[in-house]
Amino acid sequence: MSEKKKRIAHGNIMSFFNKKCKKNDEQPSTLSLITELNVDHSLQVSQEVDPVEVKISDDMSNSQDQPDQELDNDLLINVIDDKSTNDKNDFNCNKDISFYIENSVSDSEKLLALNNLWAPTPGYKFPTTGNRHLKFQYTWLLKYNWLCFSQIQNGAYCKVCIFFSLKQGVGKGMHQTPGKLISEKFDNWKKALGSKGVFEMHAKTEYHKTSLYKYNSFLAVKNNKIKSIEIQVNNALRKEIEENRNRIIPIIKTVMFCGRQGIAMRGHKDGGLVRCDEDEIYNDGNFRQLLRFRVDAGDQNLQNHLVTCSKNAMYTSWRIQNEIITACNSLMLQKLVHDINAAKSFTVLADETSDIANKEQLTLCVRYVHFDQKKLREDFLQFIEVKDVSGKALADTILKNLQSMGIETKYLVGQGYDGTASMSGIFNGTQAYIRTKHPMALYIHCSSHCLNLAISSSCKIPDIRNCMGTMQTICNFFSYPKRSNVLLDAIKKLLPDEKSFKLKKFCPTRWVERHDAVILYYELQPAIISALEDISLWKDIDTSSAANQLLASIHQFKFQISMMILVKLFSISVSLSKFLQTENLDLENALSFAETTQTTLQDIRLNADKEFNEIFKSVEKICNTLEIAVCVPRISGRQTHRTNVDVDTPESYYRVGVFIPFLDNFIEQLHNRFLEHQSILKSFDCLIPKPNLKVTKDIEEKFKLLLENYKDILNDDKNDNILNEYSCFAELKLWHNSFEYQRKLSEHSEQSKITVTDLFFQCNSKIYTIISKLLQIFITLPVTTASGERSFSTLRRIKTYLRNTTGQIRLIGLSMLNIHRDITITPEEIVNEMGKTSNKRLALNL
């Protein structure tokens, strides 16, 4: 072996490695660092084994291409860095600053990260880098509190710049790409310190100072030492909004006041500033005058607004009025729709009329059960201007508007209209078209219209018809002021105890007034005759001759006897007419009262001779006072256009020729007009328990038919969506038996009749699910369209001759405010609603 080879074999290489190992004893071993970082759990090396011995073996000493030891150490560190970077998930990387270089976090996550960032302890052994084996110093963290060390990347970062500087760029104009300490680690430790060192230079940069300011402000805000800019801005905005709301609330209250009271708002000129110190020389409307009245009453917020506001932010124009009215309508409609949908069964009521501008207005109302109030409600929804009044067009209009409001039309169980062909036609009527889409929506003719038609048909008896025509002419005659004053003087002179001083007209839509008009005429007849006698002496030819003609008609026995017959029968039917207009009336109760009225008339018919004799005697007294001859009219051998009864006495003549035909016709018309209603009642009477009545086969058949007709609604209420026929019949029997048992226990159960509405609210819906729902459907069925007729009265009060150009949206909102006085809405709710729908010059909502 040569001398050179001997030197190599002598172990110089081993001694070289031993020397290196001695230096490395002062540093954490590479394997220890790997183990501490958990970057490679697959290394199964004991901590007690010297890493150099593991790395360098005797076999390796014989290798001729063994690399330099410093290269090996650098290589191992690079391996660790690579594994640390690639396996961040194995380490709790969200505690390391390097995790947030590319990951954006929210403010709450940012605070959590800053509080939980990994930081080395004073005794932590930092890894070395480079040939000089320099390493990070713990004291640097104390000197630079923004500095942070990454355990994964083995480098330094600026935590405030990572969290609070923009990722896309730093510096002026954000054109400078983030580098060392931000997007890249810094580990060139020899350039760390000094005036030209990286740390000092970084601390002097503007973007670092900005980030540090943001960092300190962020911690101060989170520690509740100061309020954030957003909060300060929001507080200022909130204060401004509160001031703006205080400005507009008095205006809203004024609009609501006018709407609730039906007061017109606009004047001849209602634009420009509202001057509080002086009145305008022209009438600028009730609305602006009421604003001045509020200021005079001490409304400082309104006064401050009117004095300090700009001309384009006064909030007193007609547009703002419309917005407030629309917001009121929207809020009330939302509450109504919520209650209607909660009932899960409702009836639609509709009627049409012409307003003062000759526009056809369709009123839309609904009837439903309000569970919170525990009563039936009939609520007005809106007026709809219609141009096509055909059955199909009206049906489409009704359904479209119900759906646009948010009402679920699948729960439509009834329709209530008058008897016009376009509404009630069985082929092309509105009700027919709606039933094609909603078969459960049963049509019921308005009961008040039925009674009115029954009376009108009964009054076709010639003498009765002529009598009513004469009374109507007399009412029209005294409608002029000069003539009515004469009548008023006569009433005060002849009838001092009379409370009425004016005749009532025979209104075609106000059914009760037809009864009242006849009865009132009878009471005021002495004063009417006296007034006509005075007027007949006037020099005015037309007026005096008309008065003479009316006196001649009154001084006929057939007029007096016909008047008394009307008074007799109308005194009975007026109670039914008033009862049918009762709110929250159910069909069973209405038909029960109609049947009672019919029975009363039938009793009179059975005792026609006796009843008419009393009428005849009272007429004779009147005729004696007025010097009217009691006689039989001329009888012809052949007569078809007037009463022609071959009798001997006047009493027999008018009893047979007028009283009995009128009475028979009245009874027949009542029966026929309410026949359809009776058939509907019979289909539901299986739900109404009666004393000593058991569940028969007939009751079961009716009940089965109800289950079939309303299975969709009944299934909708069932959780399992299955309507079991056996359980339904069992429930029916339990319902009847329970009611019979309660009746026997109660001593006073037969003293007062319980209505179907009361029966429904007494029914336990949790036990009798099907019975309760069917009872609800029954009482929801319409009785009359009186609610629609009442809405027409509101329409005529709002859209008057002076307000004939009122827009449809404004009309609907004002009608809702005037009709639904029981629905409470606050000015604050209206402000919130206005803030949602449009952009205002004054901020109203955050």
Secondary structure, DSSP 4 states (H G I P E B T S, - for coil): --HHHHHHHTTHHHHHHHHHHHHHTTS--HHHHHHHHTS-TT----TTS-HHHHHS-HHHHT-TTPPPHHHHHHHHHHHHHHHHHHTTTTTTGGGSGGGGSS----HHHHHHHHHH-----TT--PPEETTTTEE--HHHHHH-TTEEEETTTTEEEEHHHHHHS-SS-BSGGG-BPP-BTTTB-B--GGGSSSTTSHHHHHHTSHHHHHHHHHHHHHHHHHTTSS--HHHHHHHHHHHHHHHHHHHHHHHHHHHHHHHHHT-----S---S---SSS--SS---HHHHHHHHHHHTT-HHHHHHHHHS-GGG---SHHHHHHHHHHHHHHHHHHHHHHHHHHT-EEEEEEEEE-TTS-EEEEEEEEEEETTTTEEEEEEEEEEE-S--SHHHHHHHHHHHHHHHT--GGGEEEEEE-S-HHHH-TTTSHHHHHHHH-TT-EEEE-HHHHHHHHHHHHTTSHHHHHHHHHHHHHHHHTTSHHHHHHHHHHHHHH-TT----SPPP--SS-HHHHHHHHHHHHHHHHHHHHHHHHHTTSS-HHHHHHHHHHHHHHT-HHHHHHHHHHHHHHHHHHHHHHHHT-TT--HHHHHHHHHHHHHHHHHHHHTHHHHHHHHHHHHHHHHHHHT----PPP--SS-SSS-----SSHHHHHIIIIIHHHHHHHHHHHHHHTHHHHHHHHHHGGGS--TT----HHHHHHHHHHHHHTHHHHHHH-TT----HHHHHHHHHHHHHHHHHHHHH-SSTTTSPPPHHHHHHHS-TTTSHHHHHHHHHHHHS----HHHHHHHHHHHHHS-STTTT--HHHHHHHHHHHH-TTS---HHHHHHHHHHHS--SS----
